[in-house]
Amino acid sequence: MQLFGSYEGALWQTGLLTAAVQKASQHAELLAQYHSATGEGVNTARWIVLDGELNPVWIDGVNCLLTEPYTYSALNGDITTLHG
């Protein structure tokens, strides 16, 4: 599945949304560390926009990001927590 990721044999292929969520989370962590070190105000908000029709198959995977603790678990076991 291109959106979330899938196994191709024994190899995990990260999906587009999974990669975007992981990158946004890492970026927010770096900005928070910068803020702690410098005391400067920084905006850690990041948006990921999904454009198109809602599909029951993928909306269930996205739903976990909309409620606390804002954690996404990929099918391969990787867990990404969004920091807010």
Secondary structure, DSSP 8 states (H G I E B T S, - for coil): -TTTEEEETTEEEE-HHHHHHHHHHHHHHHHHHHHHHH-------------S---HHHHHHHHTTSSTT-EEE-TTS-EEE---
